[in-house]
Amino acid sequence: MNEMDAWVAAAVQELGLESGDVQTKRILDVARDVAHQVLRPGAPVTAYLMGVAVGRGADPGDVAERISALAADWETRDT
């Protein structure tokens, strides 16, 4: 078990979650997309927002896809 797996397992246990509740690779992929295409501090905030959305019933895969798409289009947005 690597350090990431050990940390996630400990955090899952601490929070009373199930190991299947965490999609580490998908979360890291989205965090990378936000950090590189939007701004670095946006990555942890976005991960939190994803958790809130999923906690309220959103599909994790759909949330990840939508956020990654938003990050990919961020530079082309007319703000």
Secondary structure, DSSP 4 states (H G I P E B T S, - for coil): --HHHHHHHHHHHHHT--GGG--HHHHHHHHHHHHHHT-TTHHHHHHHHHHHHHHTT--HHHHHHHHHHHHHHGGG---
